[in-house]
């Protein structure tokens, strides 16, 4: 575990692109490790230096300056969509050098939602490589005012020839509040919102490292380690893990091939890259622990971070006795929640908050608490109030339960908008019940629906090759156990179980979490037929 400040580093009041340019002057200072061959991970990984990263960003900055439309408007916005390769961080740095703003839409977001984001951000340019031409053209079919421009292949930016230098020249005070990258919320609970990150918001990690009273947090584990994340850089957490944390904390980012990570490829990445830590989704971890080789690979890591949604207890309990297991909790709006980590193999799913977060757990019905951030000048880590500068409090909609005996420890159980309102005006918190059914070994994921109906409905996504009739019978004791915890008017029934169709699986966000409302809407007809 690292201690701060890191040797020779003065943390705080540093803009990331300036740090990258400085580190590019250090001989062979490593930034990331990438596969030697994306199609054969057994060949191992090779490290890329900050010199290579900065040189590639300079090549990209030259290309952008030649291809973006001329404008007198400050902080011109452009969107980029492409394969999950290192063009994302290269273009993000290039945008900062030119004082442009890059918008990174998720490919899982609908055309309508993307166009809404572009309109909000006054974005009229969409960059994409040749392989994304058809997908982007389909999005822009009803938006002739947005120009699509083809981006070169990665090799054009990663060439060895030294590029013309584009230097970010603003000081911290002059540039900290400038916009840099536009992410958007996942849309788990509705339409995604565009969130503009400034340089200071993306420097929150460095600010944290500068605090003399910072308690043990994730950053103490990240620093000076080789770290893999399954999150691509088009996701806020992916950019933080692959670009921001390495820049400030001297972590080496392990970046896998552009293809969707499978259990096999994730295991190969961890084994071939000499990773010491990893940030993975719950769905990824659930899959990895089903293979003895993958499970042992995870247990060999020093640190595992679960991010995107709560991790099922059955999965976590297979890991926590062998390695440090922790939850990385946050949101696109709020950034990473500043929690205090406790190596704990039993209560690994519980966390506490550090004072610098300004976090308050306010009581809600059913013995739940909602996380609320309250603005406090004494709290140094409150990026949410950079997003919403006019607010003095921000209700996250995150719902938590306190540990039954260890006061001050909290576990996230879902969101306030997981609440299913039934026709009789009573309702049920779906996220407090769904894990009970996900504990069945044949169940991949569960959703409680039935909004506006007389009773709740259980929608299940099963693992491959399951007998639905047999599973329905096996779920009877699970339903009985759940019904002991709820009132009769919201009781579940074996007659109101639906199984997903092969051509209509649960819809997931880029984080791997289930897009609750969209999935339930896709089964409205089947739910109606139950009543």
C-alpha positions as CSV (number, residue, x, y, z in Angstrom):
1,X,0.0,0.0,0.0
2,X,1.4,3.4,-1.0
3,X,1.6,6.5,1.2
4,X,1.3,10.0,0.1
5,X,2.9,12.1,-1.2
6,X,4.5,9.8,-3.7
7,X,8.3,10.3,-3.8
8,X,9.2,13.5,-5.7
9,X,5.6,14.4,-6.3
10,X,3.8,17.5,-5.1
11,X,0.1,16.6,-5.3
12,X,-2.8,19.0,-5.7
13,X,-3.4,22.0,-8.0
14,X,-2.2,20.1,-11.1
15,X,-4.0,19.8,-14.5
16,X,-3.7,16.3,-15.9
17,X,-2.5,17.2,-19.4
18,X,0.3,19.4,-17.9
19,X,1.4,16.4,-15.7
20,X,1.4,14.2,-18.8
21,X,3.6,16.6,-20.7
22,X,5.9,16.8,-17.7
23,X,6.1,13.0,-17.4
24,X,6.8,12.7,-21.1
25,X,10.2,14.3,-20.4
26,X,11.1,11.4,-18.1
27,X,12.9,8.6,-19.9
28,X,10.7,5.6,-20.4
29,X,8.2,6.7,-17.7
30,X,5.4,4.0,-18.2
31,X,1.8,5.0,-18.7
32,X,0.0,1.8,-19.8
33,X,0.5,-1.8,-20.8
34,X,-1.2,-3.1,-24.0
35,X,-1.3,-6.5,-25.7
36,X,1.5,-7.3,-28.1
37,X,-1.1,-9.0,-30.2
38,X,-4.8,-8.3,-29.6
39,X,-5.7,-11.7,-31.1
40,X,-3.2,-13.7,-29.1
41,X,-2.8,-12.6,-25.5
42,X,-0.4,-15.4,-24.8
43,X,2.3,-13.2,-26.5
44,X,2.1,-11.0,-23.5
45,X,1.9,-7.2,-23.0
46,X,4.2,-4.3,-23.8
47,X,4.5,-1.0,-21.9
48,X,3.8,2.4,-23.5
49,X,5.6,5.4,-22.1
50,X,4.3,8.9,-21.4
51,X,6.5,10.1,-24.2
52,X,4.6,7.8,-26.6
53,X,1.3,8.9,-25.2
54,X,2.1,12.6,-25.4
55,X,3.6,12.3,-28.9
56,X,0.5,10.5,-30.1
57,X,-1.7,13.2,-28.6
58,X,0.4,15.8,-30.4
59,X,-0.2,14.0,-33.7
60,X,-3.9,13.9,-32.9
61,X,-3.9,17.6,-32.0
62,X,-2.4,18.4,-35.3
63,X,-5.0,16.3,-37.1
64,X,-7.8,17.9,-35.1
65,X,-6.6,21.4,-35.9
66,X,-6.6,20.5,-39.6
67,X,-10.1,18.8,-39.7
68,X,-12.3,20.4,-37.1
69,X,-14.4,23.3,-38.6
70,X,-13.0,26.7,-37.9
71,X,-14.8,28.6,-35.1
72,X,-14.4,31.6,-32.9
73,X,-16.4,29.9,-30.1
74,X,-14.4,28.9,-27.1
75,X,-14.2,25.2,-26.1
76,X,-15.6,23.8,-29.3
77,X,-17.3,20.5,-28.8
78,X,-16.8,17.4,-30.9
79,X,-18.1,13.8,-30.3
80,X,-16.0,10.7,-30.8
81,X,-17.2,7.1,-31.1
82,X,-14.8,4.2,-31.9
83,X,-13.5,0.8,-30.9
84,X,-12.4,0.5,-27.3
85,X,-8.8,1.2,-28.0
86,X,-6.3,4.0,-26.8
87,X,-7.6,6.5,-29.3
88,X,-10.0,7.6,-26.5
89,X,-7.2,8.8,-24.1
90,X,-5.2,10.1,-27.1
91,X,-8.0,12.3,-28.3
92,X,-9.0,13.3,-24.8
93,X,-5.5,14.7,-24.2
94,X,-5.4,16.3,-27.7
95,X,-8.7,18.0,-27.0
96,X,-7.2,19.5,-23.8
97,X,-4.1,20.8,-25.6
98,X,-6.4,22.6,-28.1
99,X,-8.8,23.7,-25.4
100,X,-11.6,21.8,-27.1
101,X,-14.3,19.6,-25.4
102,X,-14.7,16.0,-26.3
103,X,-18.1,14.2,-25.9
104,X,-17.9,10.4,-25.5
105,X,-21.3,8.8,-26.1
106,X,-21.9,5.2,-25.2
107,X,-22.7,2.9,-28.2
108,X,-25.6,1.5,-26.0
109,X,-27.3,4.9,-26.0
110,X,-30.1,5.4,-28.5
111,X,-29.8,7.8,-31.4
112,X,-32.5,10.0,-29.9
113,X,-30.6,10.2,-26.6
114,X,-27.3,10.9,-28.3
115,X,-28.8,13.7,-30.4
116,X,-30.3,15.2,-27.3
117,X,-26.9,15.3,-25.6
118,X,-25.3,16.9,-28.7
119,X,-28.0,19.5,-28.8
120,X,-27.4,20.3,-25.1
121,X,-23.7,20.7,-25.6
122,X,-24.0,22.5,-29.0
123,X,-22.0,19.7,-30.6
124,X,-22.0,19.7,-34.4
125,X,-19.1,17.4,-35.2
126,X,-19.1,13.6,-34.8
127,X,-15.7,11.9,-35.3
128,X,-15.6,8.2,-36.0
129,X,-13.2,5.7,-37.7
130,X,-14.2,3.9,-40.9
131,X,-15.5,0.8,-39.0
132,X,-18.1,3.0,-37.2
133,X,-19.4,4.8,-40.4
134,X,-22.7,2.9,-40.7
135,X,-23.5,3.2,-37.0
136,X,-22.8,6.9,-36.8
137,X,-24.6,7.7,-40.1
138,X,-27.7,5.9,-38.7
139,X,-27.6,8.2,-35.6
140,X,-27.2,11.3,-37.7
141,X,-29.9,10.5,-40.3
142,X,-32.2,13.0,-38.7
143,X,-29.5,15.5,-37.9
144,X,-28.1,17.0,-41.1
145,X,-26.5,19.9,-39.2
146,X,-24.0,17.5,-37.5
147,X,-21.0,16.6,-39.6
148,X,-19.4,13.2,-39.5
149,X,-15.6,13.1,-40.0
150,X,-13.5,10.0,-40.4
151,X,-10.7,9.5,-37.8
152,X,-7.4,7.8,-38.9
153,X,-6.5,4.4,-37.6
154,X,-4.6,4.2,-34.4
155,X,-1.2,3.7,-36.1
156,X,-1.5,7.3,-37.6
157,X,-1.4,8.7,-34.0
158,X,1.1,6.2,-32.6
159,X,3.8,6.7,-35.3
160,X,7.4,7.0,-34.0
161,X,8.1,10.3,-35.9
162,X,8.2,13.2,-33.4
163,X,5.1,15.4,-33.7
164,X,4.8,19.1,-33.7
165,X,4.5,19.9,-30.0
166,X,1.1,21.3,-28.8
167,X,1.7,22.4,-25.2
168,X,-1.1,23.1,-22.6
169,X,0.0,26.5,-21.2
170,X,-2.7,27.4,-18.7
171,X,-1.9,27.4,-15.0
172,X,-4.1,25.6,-12.5
173,X,-6.0,28.8,-11.5
174,X,-6.6,29.8,-15.2
175,X,-7.6,26.3,-16.4
176,X,-9.1,24.4,-13.5
177,X,-12.7,25.3,-14.3
178,X,-12.5,24.9,-18.1
179,X,-14.6,22.1,-19.5
180,X,-12.8,19.1,-20.9
181,X,-14.7,15.8,-21.3
182,X,-18.5,15.2,-21.5
183,X,-19.6,11.9,-20.2
184,X,-23.2,10.9,-19.6
185,X,-25.1,9.0,-17.0
186,X,-25.8,5.3,-17.7
187,X,-29.5,5.7,-18.2
188,X,-30.1,2.8,-15.7
189,X,-33.2,4.7,-14.4
190,X,-34.2,6.9,-17.4
191,X,-32.7,9.1,-20.1
192,X,-29.0,9.8,-19.8
193,X,-27.8,13.2,-18.8
194,X,-24.7,14.9,-20.2
195,X,-22.2,15.7,-17.4
196,X,-19.3,18.0,-18.3
197,X,-16.1,17.3,-16.4
198,X,-13.7,20.2,-15.8
199,X,-10.0,19.8,-15.3
200,X,-10.4,20.3,-11.5
201,X,-13.1,17.6,-11.3
202,X,-10.8,15.2,-13.1
203,X,-8.1,16.2,-10.6
204,X,-10.1,15.1,-7.6
205,X,-7.8,12.1,-7.2
206,X,-4.7,14.3,-7.0
207,X,-6.5,16.6,-4.6
208,X,-7.3,13.6,-2.4
209,X,-3.6,12.6,-2.4
210,X,-2.6,16.1,-1.2
211,X,-4.8,15.9,2.0
212,X,-2.8,15.2,5.2
213,X,-5.8,13.7,7.0
214,X,-7.0,11.4,4.2
215,X,-7.9,8.0,5.5
216,X,-7.1,4.7,3.7
217,X,-9.0,4.8,0.4
218,X,-8.8,3.2,-3.1
219,X,-6.0,5.5,-4.2
220,X,-3.6,4.0,-1.6
221,X,-4.1,0.7,-3.5
222,X,-3.9,2.1,-7.0
223,X,-0.6,4.0,-6.6
224,X,2.5,2.5,-8.2
225,X,0.7,-0.8,-9.2
226,X,-0.2,-2.5,-12.5
227,X,-4.0,-2.2,-12.7
228,X,-6.6,-3.7,-15.1
229,X,-10.1,-2.3,-15.6
230,X,-12.8,-3.8,-17.7
231,X,-14.4,-0.4,-18.1
232,X,-13.6,1.3,-21.5
233,X,-12.5,4.9,-21.7
234,X,-15.8,6.0,-23.1
235,X,-17.1,5.4,-19.6
236,X,-16.2,8.0,-16.9
237,X,-14.7,5.3,-14.7
238,X,-12.7,3.9,-17.6
239,X,-11.1,7.3,-18.3
240,X,-10.4,7.8,-14.6
241,X,-8.8,4.3,-14.4
242,X,-6.9,4.3,-17.7
243,X,-5.8,7.9,-17.8
244,X,-6.3,10.0,-14.7
245,X,-5.2,7.6,-12.0
246,X,-2.0,6.6,-13.9
247,X,-1.1,10.2,-14.5
248,X,-1.4,11.3,-10.9
249,X,-0.7,8.1,-9.0
250,X,2.0,6.5,-11.1
251,X,-0.2,3.5,-11.7
252,X,0.4,1.5,-14.9
253,X,-3.0,1.0,-16.7
254,X,-3.5,-2.4,-18.2
255,X,-5.7,-2.0,-21.3
256,X,-7.1,-5.1,-22.9
257,X,-8.0,-5.7,-26.6
258,X,-11.0,-3.7,-28.0
259,X,-13.2,-6.8,-28.1
260,X,-15.8,-7.3,-25.3
261,X,-14.0,-9.0,-22.4
262,X,-15.0,-12.6,-21.8
263,X,-14.2,-14.9,-18.9
264,X,-11.4,-16.4,-20.9
265,X,-9.9,-13.1,-22.2
266,X,-10.1,-11.4,-18.8
267,X,-8.3,-14.4,-17.2
268,X,-5.6,-14.2,-19.9
269,X,-5.2,-10.5,-19.4
270,X,-4.7,-10.8,-15.7
271,X,-2.3,-13.6,-16.1
272,X,-0.2,-12.2,-19.0
273,X,0.0,-8.6,-17.9
274,X,1.4,-9.1,-14.4
275,X,-1.6,-7.3,-13.0
276,X,-1.7,-6.8,-9.2
277,X,-5.1,-5.2,-9.0
278,X,-8.3,-5.1,-11.1
279,X,-11.6,-3.1,-11.3
280,X,-14.3,-5.4,-12.6
281,X,-18.1,-5.4,-13.0
282,X,-20.3,-7.7,-10.9
283,X,-21.4,-9.6,-14.0
284,X,-17.8,-10.2,-14.9
285,X,-16.8,-11.4,-11.4
286,X,-19.9,-13.6,-11.3
287,X,-18.7,-15.3,-14.5
288,X,-15.1,-15.5,-13.5
289,X,-15.7,-17.4,-10.2
290,X,-17.4,-20.2,-12.1
291,X,-14.1,-21.3,-13.5
292,X,-11.4,-22.8,-11.2
293,X,-8.6,-21.3,-13.2
294,X,-10.2,-17.8,-13.4
295,X,-11.1,-18.0,-9.7
296,X,-7.5,-18.8,-8.7
297,X,-6.3,-15.9,-10.9
298,X,-8.6,-13.5,-9.1
299,X,-7.4,-14.8,-5.7
300,X,-3.8,-14.2,-6.7
301,X,-4.4,-10.5,-7.1
302,X,-3.5,-8.1,-4.3
303,X,-6.7,-6.1,-4.7
304,X,-10.1,-6.5,-6.4
305,X,-12.5,-3.7,-6.9
306,X,-16.1,-4.3,-7.8
307,X,-17.8,-1.4,-9.6
308,X,-21.1,-0.7,-11.4
309,X,-23.6,-2.5,-9.1
310,X,-23.6,-4.4,-5.8
311,X,-21.7,-7.7,-5.9
312,X,-23.7,-10.9,-4.9
313,X,-22.6,-12.2,-1.5
314,X,-22.0,-15.7,-2.9
315,X,-19.4,-14.3,-5.4
316,X,-17.7,-12.0,-2.9
317,X,-17.4,-14.7,-0.3
318,X,-15.3,-16.8,-2.7
319,X,-12.8,-13.9,-3.0
320,X,-12.6,-12.0,0.3
321,X,-10.7,-14.6,2.3
322,X,-7.9,-14.6,-0.3
323,X,-7.5,-11.0,-1.4
324,X,-8.6,-7.5,-0.5
325,X,-12.1,-7.0,-2.0
326,X,-13.8,-3.6,-2.0
327,X,-16.6,-1.8,-3.7
328,X,-15.9,1.2,-5.9
329,X,-19.1,3.3,-5.5
330,X,-19.9,6.5,-7.3
331,X,-21.8,8.0,-10.2
332,X,-21.1,10.0,-13.3
333,X,-22.5,13.0,-11.6
334,X,-20.8,12.7,-8.2
335,X,-17.5,11.0,-9.2
336,X,-16.0,8.3,-6.9
337,X,-17.5,8.4,-3.4
338,X,-14.8,9.2,-0.9
339,X,-15.1,6.1,1.3
340,X,-12.8,4.7,4.0
341,X,-11.6,1.2,3.3
342,X,-11.3,-1.5,5.9
343,X,-9.6,-4.8,5.0
344,X,-12.4,-7.1,6.1
345,X,-13.1,-10.6,4.8
346,X,-16.5,-10.8,6.5
347,X,-18.2,-7.5,6.0
348,X,-16.6,-6.7,2.7
349,X,-19.8,-5.3,1.2
350,X,-20.0,-2.5,3.8
351,X,-18.3,0.9,3.7
352,X,-18.0,4.1,5.7
353,X,-17.6,7.6,4.4
354,X,-14.7,9.9,4.9
355,X,-15.3,13.4,6.4
356,X,-14.1,15.1,3.2
357,X,-17.1,13.6,1.3
358,X,-19.7,15.6,3.2
359,X,-21.9,12.5,3.0
360,X,-25.1,12.2,5.1
361,X,-27.3,9.1,5.4
362,X,-30.9,10.4,5.8
363,X,-33.6,8.1,7.0
364,X,-36.2,6.8,4.5
365,X,-39.1,4.3,4.9
366,X,-38.5,0.6,5.4
367,X,-35.4,1.2,7.6
368,X,-33.5,2.5,4.6
369,X,-31.3,5.6,4.3
370,X,-30.6,7.8,1.3
371,X,-27.1,9.2,0.6
372,X,-27.2,13.0,0.5
373,X,-24.2,15.2,-0.1
374,X,-24.4,18.6,1.7
375,X,-22.1,21.4,0.6
376,X,-19.4,22.1,3.2
377,X,-16.4,24.4,2.5
378,X,-14.4,22.1,4.9
379,X,-15.0,19.1,2.6
380,X,-12.4,19.0,-0.1
381,X,-13.9,16.1,-2.2
382,X,-17.3,17.2,-3.4
383,X,-17.2,17.3,-7.2
384,X,-21.0,17.1,-7.3
385,X,-21.2,20.8,-6.5
386,X,-19.0,21.6,-9.5
387,X,-21.7,19.9,-11.7
388,X,-24.5,21.7,-9.8
389,X,-22.9,24.9,-8.5
390,X,-26.2,26.4,-7.4
391,X,-27.1,23.5,-5.1
392,X,-26.3,23.2,-1.4
393,X,-27.4,19.6,-1.1
394,X,-27.7,16.7,-3.6
395,X,-29.9,13.7,-3.1
396,X,-28.3,10.8,-4.8
397,X,-31.3,8.4,-4.8
398,X,-28.9,5.8,-3.6
399,X,-30.5,3.7,-0.8
400,X,-28.4,2.1,2.0
401,X,-28.8,-0.1,5.0
402,X,-26.7,0.2,8.1
403,X,-24.8,-2.8,9.5
404,X,-27.0,-4.4,12.2
405,X,-24.2,-4.4,14.8
406,X,-21.3,-2.2,13.5
407,X,-22.8,1.3,13.4
408,X,-21.4,3.6,10.8
409,X,-20.9,0.9,8.3
410,X,-23.2,1.0,5.3
411,X,-24.2,-1.2,2.4
412,X,-25.8,0.1,-0.8
413,X,-28.9,-1.9,-1.7
414,X,-30.3,0.1,-4.7
415,X,-32.0,3.3,-5.5
416,X,-35.0,5.2,-4.5
417,X,-36.3,4.8,-8.0
418,X,-36.2,1.0,-7.7
419,X,-39.4,1.4,-5.7
420,X,-42.3,-0.4,-7.5
421,X,-45.6,1.4,-6.9
422,X,-48.5,-1.0,-7.1
423,X,-52.1,-0.3,-7.9
424,X,-53.2,-0.3,-4.3
425,X,-50.8,2.5,-3.4
426,X,-48.5,0.3,-1.5
427,X,-45.2,-0.8,-3.0
428,X,-41.9,-2.7,-2.7
429,X,-38.2,-1.8,-2.9
430,X,-37.2,-4.2,-5.7
431,X,-33.4,-4.0,-5.0
432,X,-33.9,-5.3,-1.5
433,X,-35.5,-8.5,-2.8
434,X,-33.9,-9.3,-6.2
435,X,-30.6,-10.6,-4.7
436,X,-32.6,-13.4,-2.9
437,X,-33.5,-14.8,-6.3
438,X,-30.1,-14.2,-7.8
439,X,-28.7,-16.5,-5.1
440,X,-30.3,-19.4,-7.0
441,X,-27.4,-20.9,-9.1
442,X,-29.5,-21.0,-12.3
443,X,-30.6,-17.4,-12.1
444,X,-28.3,-14.9,-13.9
445,X,-30.3,-11.8,-12.9
446,X,-33.7,-10.8,-11.4
447,X,-36.0,-7.8,-11.7
448,X,-39.1,-7.0,-9.8
449,X,-41.7,-5.2,-11.9
450,X,-45.5,-4.6,-11.9
451,X,-45.7,-0.8,-11.6
452,X,-49.4,0.1,-11.4
453,X,-50.5,-3.5,-11.3
454,X,-52.3,-5.2,-8.4
455,X,-49.2,-7.3,-7.4
456,X,-45.5,-7.4,-8.2
457,X,-44.0,-9.5,-11.0
458,X,-40.7,-11.4,-10.9
459,X,-38.8,-11.3,-14.2
460,X,-35.8,-13.7,-14.4
461,X,-32.9,-14.1,-16.8
462,X,-31.6,-17.7,-16.5
463,X,-28.2,-19.1,-17.2
464,X,-27.9,-21.2,-20.4
465,X,-29.5,-24.6,-20.8
466,X,-32.0,-24.3,-17.9
467,X,-35.4,-26.0,-17.6
468,X,-37.9,-23.2,-16.8
469,X,-40.5,-25.6,-15.3
470,X,-37.9,-27.1,-12.9
471,X,-36.6,-23.7,-11.9
472,X,-40.1,-22.4,-11.3
473,X,-40.7,-25.3,-8.8
474,X,-37.3,-24.8,-7.2
475,X,-38.0,-21.1,-6.6
476,X,-41.0,-21.9,-4.3
477,X,-38.9,-21.8,-1.1
478,X,-37.2,-18.6,-2.2
479,X,-40.5,-16.9,-2.7
480,X,-41.7,-18.2,0.7
481,X,-38.6,-16.7,2.4
482,X,-39.0,-13.3,0.7
483,X,-42.7,-13.2,1.5
484,X,-41.9,-13.5,5.2
485,X,-40.2,-10.1,5.0
486,X,-42.9,-8.2,3.1
487,X,-46.6,-7.4,3.8
488,X,-49.3,-9.6,2.3
489,X,-50.4,-6.9,-0.2
490,X,-47.0,-7.0,-1.9
491,X,-46.3,-10.7,-1.7
492,X,-44.7,-12.5,-4.6
493,X,-46.3,-15.5,-6.2
494,X,-45.0,-18.5,-8.3
495,X,-47.8,-17.6,-10.8
496,X,-46.3,-14.2,-11.5
497,X,-42.8,-15.3,-12.6
498,X,-41.7,-14.5,-16.1
499,X,-38.6,-15.8,-17.8
500,X,-36.7,-13.7,-20.4
501,X,-36.9,-14.8,-24.0
502,X,-33.7,-15.8,-25.9
503,X,-34.1,-12.8,-28.3
504,X,-34.9,-10.4,-25.5
505,X,-32.3,-10.6,-22.7
506,X,-32.0,-8.0,-20.0
507,X,-30.7,-4.7,-21.4
508,X,-27.4,-3.7,-19.7
509,X,-25.5,-0.4,-19.6
510,X,-21.9,0.0,-20.4
511,X,-21.2,-0.6,-16.7
512,X,-22.7,-4.0,-16.9
513,X,-25.6,-3.0,-14.6
514,X,-29.2,-3.7,-15.7
515,X,-31.1,-0.9,-17.4
516,X,-34.1,-1.5,-15.2
517,X,-36.8,0.7,-16.8
518,X,-35.9,-0.1,-20.4
519,X,-35.9,-3.8,-19.7
520,X,-39.2,-3.8,-17.8
521,X,-40.8,-1.7,-20.6
522,X,-39.7,-4.3,-23.1
523,X,-41.8,-6.9,-21.2
524,X,-44.9,-4.7,-20.6
525,X,-47.0,-6.9,-22.9
526,X,-46.0,-10.1,-21.1
527,X,-46.6,-8.5,-17.7
528,X,-50.1,-7.3,-18.8
529,X,-51.0,-10.9,-19.7
530,X,-50.4,-12.0,-16.1
531,X,-53.3,-9.9,-15.0
